[in-house]
């Protein structure tokens, strides 16, 4: 399960606080939450403090969001390691 809480940063900014596991259907829920905030012309950042696990699809989404100017903040060492680019 994944809890997504939107916290306004004043003005046009919002931080999405993530808590739980970013897996399966929750990956699409996060994608939709980010898209909704963008439609409202909000600057979006993601606070990963409460994220305990991320599957491959979740990692791919987080990388994609970071590449589209959505900063990822306060992630655990475990999640940070997963987000590192894969060496081939």
Secondary structure, 3 states (H helix, E strand, C coil): CEEEEEEECCCCEEEEEEEEEECCHHHHHHHHHHHHHHHCCCEEEEEEEEEEEECHHHHHHHHHHHHCCCCEECCCHHHHHHHCCCCC
